[in-house]
């Protein structure tokens, strides 16, 4: 589990848009029981890093 210091350090490098997205996800996420932690920012960065677009 993240301590407050680790959490603050992990949030310092995020942009305003990334912070808004994390806050929105946190506020809108239904609490249904077990919740697996994942980083949406890291997942998006991985997807965006390998994007392939069609050429004409």
C-alpha angles and dihedrals in degrees: 000000000000119000116219091256093052091046093052091047091051092050097047095079096049122104123238090257092052091048091051090051093051091048092049092050091048094049096045100040113113113230103226102153125277114041122192112210117232134161111241090189093056091044092052092046090053092049094046093047092061100040116147119198126191119252126217 
